[in-house]
């Protein structure tokens, strides 16, 4: 390093000497010679800077520069999203439509066992939003378990299984159903939230959102339900699930305007991307265990 410093000092002294001679009382015939020497010295100085890493002015840090925020992560990621509805013991003679949306506690326990035995880790929608926004890492094999329509049997049968196995899940509730009939109570919703479950909005009345022509009514369903839940539970509501999976352009715009970070639709595939964060892919769980396994193993 010493010989480098000496060379830089010698170059600096030489430049100073050239300037003094040029500006001194030198005859005109000599000025041309010193002009050539001056240009040559500049070239030598530039060579030293490039050779030994002396920074140019543009390379010095700017104290007034504004830090640029790192771009949001947009790498697609495989996250199967299971959509459960009613969880209750089998009822003899139920219709095919009922059977489509109902599973038994025993089958749910089988799903949970399969998930754990095969290395899957259940995450929240908020965790997926953090991945998209901030690049926070996800588990190696993430999966989301979501429960729609605020059925009370979810609290009676699913919630105990989930807490026992230390599995997180998301419960999408529509607020008008709470404290009514066979639906969850507000206390049960708070109890699940306190236990570490994620609570999301499923509107107020569970309507077909794309059929709502009034912006005021649409806002009441999407934004209004968010406000009700936040005031009643005391925590931010960041995830939304579209009733019947409907997510037209106007509906999605309202979900964004309401301040949700992420939203789930009902459509095929397991690959989730930041570009589709307001229409995430999810599949309805039936009582066919083989179909459940096939869907979550799908790489598309």
C-alpha positions, 0 to 999 in steps of 0.5 A: 500500500506504501508504494501506491500512496507514494505514487499518488503523492508524486502525481499530486506534486507533479500537477502542482508543479505544472500549474506553477510553471504555467502561471509563472513568468515563462516565455511563450515558447515554453508554454506549449511544452508545459501544456503538453506535460500538463495534459500528460499528467492529467492522463497519468492521474486518471490512470492511477485513479482507475488502477488503484480504486481512487473514487471519482466525485460521482462515486462519493456518497450523497448525504442528501440522497433519499434511501430507496425502499426495496421493491416488494417481493413478487416471486410466486409461491406455492401455498394451498388454501383449503376452504372449509365450511361446516364441521360436524358429525355425519347426519344420515340422509343429508343431501349431496349439496350438504355433503359438499360443504360438510366434513366430519371432525374425524376427517378434519383430524385426518387432514391435520395429521396428513399436513403435519406428517408431510411437513406442511406448516399452516400460516395465516393470510397476514403472513402471506401478505408479509411475504408479498410486502416485505419479503418475510420468509415462509415455511418450506411447505406453507398451507392455509386452512380457512373456515367460512360462514361463521358456523358454530360447529367450527368452534365446537369441533374444528377449533379444539382440534386446531388448538390441540395440534397447535395449528393456526387457521383463519375464520371468515365470518359475516357479521350479521350471522353472529349471535344468531341461530347455529352461528358463532357468538361474538364471545366465541370469535374473540376466544378464537382470536385470543387463542391465535386464530386469524379472523377475516371478513366475509361481509355483513350479510353474505350477498353476491357482491357482483350483483350489488349496483349501489356503491353505498351498499357495496361499501357497507358490506365490504368496509362496514363489516371490517369496521364492525369486526375491528371495533368488536374484536379490538384488532385490525382485520386484514383478510377478506373472503368473497362470498361465493368466490365472486370477485369482479372488478368493482368488488375487488376495487372496493376491497382494496379501498377498504384497506384489506391487505389480501383477499381469497377467491375460489379458483383452481391452483395452489400458486399464489402471487402478489399480482393476485393477492386480491384474488388468491386461489383456494379450493372447497374441501369435500369429504373426499380425502384422496381429492384433498391430498391430490389438490394440495400436492398439485404444483400448479 
